């Protein structure tokens, strides 16, 4: 674990295919509060469009297989 924020916990992970160090942000209860869901969507939208050396980029978003009832996801980002 490398950090904890309002939306979830961040872990340092290693891509087994490339050996690259990445950050995995575990988000749970993402639809429990409408305001938090909107903020999370805004964060994802901004991070996906930004291209700056001082801002981490989102590499992937992992959602559970049971998509009709999912309430959590994992954001895979470059490790800072």
TIKOLKOL-992340 format. One record per atom (N, C-alpha, C): residue number from 1; chain; atom name; x negated, y negated, z. Coordinates in steps of 0.1 Angstrom, whole numbers, padded with zeros to 4 digits. Each point is the difference from the previous one (the first is absolute). Layout:
NUM | A | CA | X | Y | Z
...
***
This chain:
1 | A | N | -0008 | 0012 | 0000
1 | A | CA | 0008 | -0012 | 0000
1 | A | C | -0009 | -0012 | 0000
2 | A | N | 0003 | -0010 | -0009
2 | A | CA | -0008 | -0012 | 0000
2 | A | C | 0008 | -0012 | 0003
3 | A | N | 0013 | 0001 | 0002
3 | A | CA | 0008 | -0012 | 0003
3 | A | C | 0015 | 0004 | 0002
4 | A | N | 0007 | -0010 | 0006
4 | A | CA | 0014 | 0002 | 0002
4 | A | C | 0006 | -0014 | -0002
5 | A | N | 0011 | -0001 | -0008
5 | A | CA | 0007 | -0012 | -0002
5 | A | C | 0015 | 0001 | 0002
6 | A | N | 0007 | -0010 | -0004
6 | A | CA | 0015 | -0001 | 0003
6 | A | C | 0007 | 0011 | -0009
7 | A | N | -0005 | 0004 | -0011
7 | A | CA | 0006 | 0009 | -0008
7 | A | C | -0004 | 0015 | 0001
8 | A | N | -0012 | 0002 | 0006
8 | A | CA | -0005 | 0013 | 0001
8 | A | C | -0015 | 0001 | 0004
9 | A | N | -0005 | 0012 | -0001
9 | A | CA | -0014 | 0003 | 0004
9 | A | C | -0008 | 0002 | -0012
10 | A | N | -0013 | -0005 | 0000
10 | A | CA | -0009 | 0002 | -0011
10 | A | C | -0011 | 0010 | 0003
11 | A | N | -0002 | 0009 | -0009
11 | A | CA | -0011 | 0010 | 0002
11 | A | C | -0010 | -0001 | -0011
12 | A | N | -0012 | 0003 | 0003
12 | A | CA | -0011 | 0001 | -0010
12 | A | C | 0001 | 0015 | -0005
13 | A | N | 0001 | 0001 | -0013
13 | A | CA | 0001 | 0013 | -0007
13 | A | C | -0010 | 0001 | -0011
14 | A | N | -0003 | 0012 | -0004
14 | A | CA | -0009 | 0002 | -0011
14 | A | C | 0007 | 0008 | -0011
15 | A | N | -0001 | -0006 | -0013
15 | A | CA | 0005 | 0007 | -0011
15 | A | C | -0008 | 0012 | -0003
16 | A | N | 0005 | 0012 | 0001
16 | A | CA | -0008 | 0012 | -0002
16 | A | C | -0005 | 0002 | -0014
17 | A | N | 0007 | -0006 | -0010
17 | A | CA | -0004 | 0001 | -0014
17 | A | C | -0012 | -0009 | -0003
18 | A | N | 0000 | -0012 | 0006
18 | A | CA | -0011 | -0010 | -0004
18 | A | C | -0010 | -0003 | 0012
19 | A | N | 0004 | 0004 | 0012
19 | A | CA | -0008 | -0003 | 0011
19 | A | C | 0001 | -0015 | 0005
20 | A | N | 0009 | -0007 | -0006
20 | A | CA | 0002 | -0014 | 0003
20 | A | C | 0008 | -0002 | 0013
21 | A | N | -0005 | -0010 | 0008
21 | A | CA | 0007 | -0003 | 0013
21 | A | C | 0012 | -0009 | -0003
22 | A | N | 0011 | 0003 | 0005
22 | A | CA | 0013 | -0007 | -0002
22 | A | C | 0006 | -0002 | 0014
23 | A | N | 0010 | -0009 | 0000
23 | A | CA | 0008 | -0003 | 0012
23 | A | C | 0014 | 0006 | -0003
24 | A | N | 0006 | 0007 | 0009
24 | A | CA | 0013 | 0005 | -0001
24 | A | C | 0009 | -0006 | 0011
25 | A | N | 0010 | -0008 | -0004
25 | A | CA | 0009 | -0007 | 0009
25 | A | C | 0012 | 0008 | 0001
26 | A | N | 0002 | 0006 | 0012
26 | A | CA | 0012 | 0009 | 0002
26 | A | C | 0012 | -0009 | 0005
27 | A | N | 0010 | -0001 | -0008
27 | A | CA | 0012 | -0008 | 0003
27 | A | C | 0012 | 0009 | 0004
28 | A | N | 0005 | -0002 | 0011
28 | A | CA | 0012 | 0008 | 0004
28 | A | C | 0011 | -0010 | 0004
29 | A | N | 0013 | 0005 | -0001
29 | A | CA | 0011 | -0008 | 0003
29 | A | C | 0002 | -0012 | -0009
30 | A | N | -0004 | 0002 | -0013
30 | A | CA | -0001 | -0012 | -0009
30 | A | C | 0014 | -0006 | -0003
31 | A | N | 0010 | 0007 | 0002
31 | A | CA | 0014 | -0005 | -0003
31 | A | C | 0008 | -0002 | 0013
32 | A | N | -0006 | 0001 | 0011
32 | A | CA | 0007 | -0002 | 0013
32 | A | C | 0005 | -0014 | 0002
33 | A | N | -0008 | -0010 | -0005
33 | A | CA | 0004 | -0014 | 0002
33 | A | C | -0001 | -0007 | -0014
34 | A | N | 0011 | -0007 | -0003
34 | A | CA | 0000 | -0006 | -0014
34 | A | C | -0011 | -0010 | -0002
35 | A | N | -0002 | -0008 | 0010
35 | A | CA | -0011 | -0010 | -0001
35 | A | C | -0013 | 0006 | -0001
36 | A | N | -0003 | 0010 | 0007
36 | A | CA | -0013 | 0007 | -0001
36 | A | C | -0002 | 0007 | -0014
37 | A | N | 0011 | 0005 | -0005
37 | A | CA | 0000 | 0007 | -0013
37 | A | C | -0003 | -0011 | -0011
38 | A | N | 0006 | -0012 | 0001
38 | A | CA | -0003 | -0010 | -0009
38 | A | C | -0014 | -0005 | 0000
39 | A | N | -0006 | -0001 | 0012
39 | A | CA | -0014 | -0004 | 0002
39 | A | C | -0009 | 0010 | -0006
40 | A | N | 0003 | 0013 | 0003
40 | A | CA | -0009 | 0010 | -0006
40 | A | C | 0001 | 0000 | -0015
41 | A | N | 0011 | -0002 | -0006
41 | A | CA | 0002 | 0000 | -0014
41 | A | C | -0008 | -0012 | -0006
42 | A | N | 0000 | -0011 | 0007
42 | A | CA | -0007 | -0012 | -0004
42 | A | C | -0015 | 0002 | 0001
43 | A | N | -0005 | 0007 | 0011
43 | A | CA | -0014 | 0003 | 0001
43 | A | C | -0004 | 0009 | -0011
44 | A | N | 0007 | 0010 | -0003
44 | A | CA | -0003 | 0010 | -0011
44 | A | C | -0001 | -0008 | -0014
45 | A | N | 0010 | -0008 | -0002
45 | A | CA | 0001 | -0007 | -0013
45 | A | C | -0012 | -0010 | -0002
46 | A | N | -0004 | -0007 | 0011
46 | A | CA | -0011 | -0009 | -0001
46 | A | C | -0013 | 0007 | -0002
47 | A | N | -0002 | 0011 | 0008
47 | A | CA | -0013 | 0007 | -0001
47 | A | C | -0001 | 0007 | -0013
48 | A | N | 0011 | 0005 | -0006
48 | A | CA | -0001 | 0006 | -0013
48 | A | C | -0004 | -0010 | -0012
49 | A | N | 0004 | -0013 | 0002
49 | A | CA | -0003 | -0009 | -0010
49 | A | C | -0013 | -0008 | 0002
50 | A | N | -0005 | 0000 | 0012
50 | A | CA | -0012 | -0008 | 0003
50 | A | C | -0013 | 0007 | -0006
51 | A | N | -0009 | -0008 | -0005
51 | A | CA | -0013 | 0005 | -0004
51 | A | C | -0011 | -0010 | 0004
52 | A | N | -0004 | 0003 | 0013
52 | A | CA | -0010 | -0009 | 0006
52 | A | C | -0010 | 0008 | 0008
53 | A | N | -0012 | -0003 | 0000
53 | A | CA | -0010 | 0008 | 0008
53 | A | C | 0003 | 0000 | 0015
54 | A | N | 0007 | -0010 | 0005
54 | A | CA | 0003 | -0001 | 0015
54 | A | C | 0013 | 0006 | 0004
55 | A | N | 0007 | 0006 | -0009
55 | A | CA | 0013 | 0006 | 0002
55 | A | C | 0000 | 0014 | -0004
56 | A | N | 0004 | 0009 | 0009
56 | A | CA | 0000 | 0015 | -0003
56 | A | C | 0010 | 0002 | -0010
57 | A | N | -0002 | 0010 | -0009
57 | A | CA | 0010 | 0004 | -0010
57 | A | C | 0006 | 0013 | 0003
58 | A | N | 0012 | 0001 | -0003
58 | A | CA | 0008 | 0013 | 0002
58 | A | C | -0004 | 0010 | -0011
59 | A | N | -0004 | 0011 | 0003
59 | A | CA | -0004 | 0011 | -0010
59 | A | C | 0012 | 0009 | -0003
60 | A | N | 0008 | 0003 | 0011
60 | A | CA | 0011 | 0009 | -0002
60 | A | C | 0010 | -0002 | 0011
61 | A | N | 0012 | 0004 | -0002
61 | A | CA | 0010 | 0001 | 0010
61 | A | C | 0006 | 0014 | 0000
62 | A | N | -0001 | 0006 | 0012
62 | A | CA | 0004 | 0014 | 0001
62 | A | C | 0014 | 0000 | 0008
63 | A | N | 0010 | 0006 | -0006
63 | A | CA | 0013 | 0002 | 0007
63 | A | C | 0003 | 0014 | 0001
64 | A | N | 0008 | 0004 | 0010
64 | A | CA | 0003 | 0014 | 0003
64 | A | C | 0007 | 0006 | -0012
65 | A | N | 0000 | 0013 | -0001
65 | A | CA | 0007 | 0007 | -0011
65 | A | C | 0015 | -0001 | 0001
66 | A | N | 0006 | -0002 | 0012
66 | A | CA | 0014 | -0002 | 0002
66 | A | C | 0004 | -0014 | -0002
67 | A | N | -0001 | -0005 | -0012
67 | A | CA | 0002 | -0015 | -0002
67 | A | C | 0014 | -0005 | 0003
68 | A | N | 0011 | 0007 | -0001
68 | A | CA | 0013 | -0006 | 0004
68 | A | C | 0001 | -0004 | 0014
69 | A | N | -0008 | 0006 | 0009
69 | A | CA | 0001 | -0004 | 0014
69 | A | C | -0013 | -0004 | 0007
70 | A | N | -0010 | -0004 | -0008
70 | A | CA | -0013 | -0003 | 0005
70 | A | C | 0001 | -0013 | 0008
71 | A | N | -0008 | -0001 | 0011
71 | A | CA | -0001 | -0012 | 0008
71 | A | C | -0014 | -0003 | 0004
72 | A | N | -0010 | 0005 | -0008
72 | A | CA | -0014 | -0002 | 0003
72 | A | C | -0007 | 0001 | -0014
73 | A | N | -0013 | -0006 | 0000
73 | A | CA | -0008 | 0001 | -0011
73 | A | C | -0014 | -0002 | 0004
74 | A | N | -0010 | 0002 | -0009
74 | A | CA | -0014 | -0002 | 0003
74 | A | C | -0005 | -0009 | -0012
75 | A | N | -0006 | -0011 | 0004
75 | A | CA | -0007 | -0009 | -0010
75 | A | C | -0015 | 0004 | 0000
76 | A | N | -0005 | 0003 | -0011
76 | A | CA | -0014 | 0003 | -0002
76 | A | C | -0007 | -0013 | -0006
77 | A | N | -0009 | -0005 | 0008
77 | A | CA | -0007 | -0012 | -0004
77 | A | C | -0015 | 0001 | 0000
78 | A | N | -0007 | -0008 | -0007
78 | A | CA | -0014 | 0000 | 0001
78 | A | C | -0004 | -0004 | 0014
79 | A | N | -0011 | 0007 | 0005
79 | A | CA | -0005 | -0004 | 0014
79 | A | C | -0008 | -0012 | -0001
80 | A | N | 0003 | -0009 | 0009
80 | A | CA | -0007 | -0013 | 0000
80 | A | C | -0014 | 0001 | 0007
***
